[in-house]
Amino acid sequence: MTLTDTSTEPLSARPRFARSALLAVVFVCAACGLVYELALVSLGSFLIGNTATQASIVLAVMVFAMGVGSLAAKPLQPHSVAAFAVIELLLALLGGLSVMALYAAFAYLELYTPALIVVAFVLGVLIGAEIPLLMVLLQRIRRQEPGAAVADMFAVDYIGALLGGLCFPFLLLPLFGQLRGALVVGLVNAAAGCFLVFVIFRKSLSRGQLALLSAGALAVVAALVAGLMLSARFEVTARQALYRDPIVAAARSAYQDIVITERSTGAGPDTRLYLNGDLQFSSIDEHRYHEALVHPAMSGERSSVLVLGGGDGLALREVLRYPDAHDVTLVELDPEMIRLARTDSRLTSLNRGSMTDRRAEVVTADAFSWLRQTDRRFDVIIVDMPDPDDSATAKLYSTEFYALVRAHLAEHGRVVVQAGSPYFAPKSFWCIASTMREAGLPATPYHVDVPAFGDWGFHLAGADGPISPTVDAPGPLRFLSPEQLTAATVFSLDRQPLDLPPSTLMDPRILRYAQGEWAIY
């Protein structure tokens, strides 16, 4: 590498300091750019599900747009300082407000995917224009062999991207959340660009340019600060637009968006729990779902019981009705869901304090990983997972997962799986049956009517083979009777069993079925 000792650009700092400062700005810009990408992917996974599709759309569009931006920057190179300033301020503004804008498009306009493509393209163009202009500025500080300059620039750029990629899940999301995290990064982005332009290259700008850029910088910072100040109110208002009933509690965890709504009805308060916008239960009829889920599996030996999922504590409530269920374990991924189930008065009233019952051990862990690490066996395993409509939950409906479940069944043990709607999502329902059968758990299907959900089904299997559902509850139930359960095993002529291939980790066909079937309702 060869460097000249003379700067070719009028600088407000010594060339050595100026060069270091420019590379530092490259580092920060790279980190900010990657955070914008990850924010779009993360938001899509929360709002739409299907992380793989969201990531593919964002990355493909942004990488293409970055190429467009690089070409678009060529005629701007003679005015590299002013052009970089404008681009960086626009990037900070649009990147910082991107999550808020997309959330508004989702909540108010139902135009999320088109808006996502537009935002990803614009951000990609601006990010792509950064490096060519920064390369010009680097060469104007000290002339350098092209290969060496490219190596220095991209080394710092990639290291900055590493920092941004790590900061997003481990720092920004926990401290600020998605909305405020993007706004904070926008302010950092603006500060880095302003430092380079107004401190290092100030002498390269005319008074008029300085005045205009200063006004633009102040406007961008003011807009981002205003966004921070209004973000909490905006989030509450936009979230409420997504739900029919008033929101009485909400939390955003590292895994999902948790919302509780409540309204008054003639039958009493209707409390509803939503995870990422999907209804989990209505207090008016949740007893139908949880009685049908739990009690057929509890008919028999039941001293040790494992509940996978069910972080609201309602399935656990039904399990704890049995005095001879001495060893009960619940495994739930989300600590925020556990906290709400233990402390929110609406949930504790419904689950009757099951999440703090001394007989129940509540474990915060991923069910798949937990099963791989434990050697315990259970008389009853209840799998009460969210529907398999995104990549994270699809693995919990795979042959590999059900094989793990079977390995932890005691002799003559039983397992029940909530399997969605055989009416609205028949392929998903019967694919779960095929997948369980492939794992050595041939199951008996049954279904009941849950008004909040519609026709809803389950699969009951035994370690020794298929078993007929029976009820052996310690006291009277509100909904499930032996006659009702017998009728529940009958399926109408237009919803007969389908012979479908099983879903696996490498081929999660359950994900495709669930997304395709529910999309029409």
Sequence and secondary structure as in RCSB ss.txt:
>XXXX:A:sequence
MTLTDTSTEPLSARPRFARSALLAVVFVCAACGLVYELALVSLGSFLIGNTATQASIVLAVMVFAMGVGSLAAKP
LQPHSVAAFAVIELLLALLGGLSVMALYAAFAYLELYTPALIVVAFVLGVLIGAEIPLLMVLLQRIRRQEPGAAV
ADMFAVDYIGALLGGLCFPFLLLPLFGQLRGALVVGLVNAAAGCFLVFVIFRKSLSRGQLALLSAGALAVVAALV
AGLMLSARFEVTARQALYRDPIVAAARSAYQDIVITERSTGAGPDTRLYLNGDLQFSSIDEHRYHEALVHPAMSG
ERSSVLVLGGGDGLALREVLRYPDAHDVTLVELDPEMIRLARTDSRLTSLNRGSMTDRRAEVVTADAFSWLRQTD
RRFDVIIVDMPDPDDSATAKLYSTEFYALVRAHLAEHGRVVVQAGSPYFAPKSFWCIASTMREAGLPATPYHVDV
PAFGDWGFHLAGADGPISPTVDAPGPLRFLSPEQLTAATVFSLDRQPLDLPPSTLMDPRILRYAQGEWAIY
>XXXX:A:secstr
  B SS SS  SS HHHHHHHHHHHHHHHHHHHHHHHHHHHHHHHHHT  HHHHHHHHHHHHHHHHHHHHHHTGG
GGGGHHHHHHHHHHHHHHHHHHHHHHHHHIIIIIS HHHHHHHHHHHHHHHHHHHHHHHHHHHHHHS B HHHHH
HHHHHHHHHHHHHHHHHIIIIIHHHHHHHHHHHHHHHHHHHHHHHIIIIISGGGS HHHHHHHHHHHHHHHHHHH
HHHHHHHHHHHHHHHHT SS EEEEEE SS EEEEEEEEETTEEEEEEEETTEEEEETTTHHHHHHHHHTTTTSS
  SEEEEEE TTSHHHHHHTT TT  EEEEEES HHHHHHHHH HHHHHHHTTGGG TTEEEEES HHHHHHH  
  EEEEEEE   S SHHHHGGGSHHHHHHHHHTEEEEEEEEEE   TTT HHHHHHHHHHHHHTT  EEEEEEEE
TTTEEEEEEEEETTEE       SS  SS  HHHHHHHT   GGG         SSS HHHHHHHHHHTT 
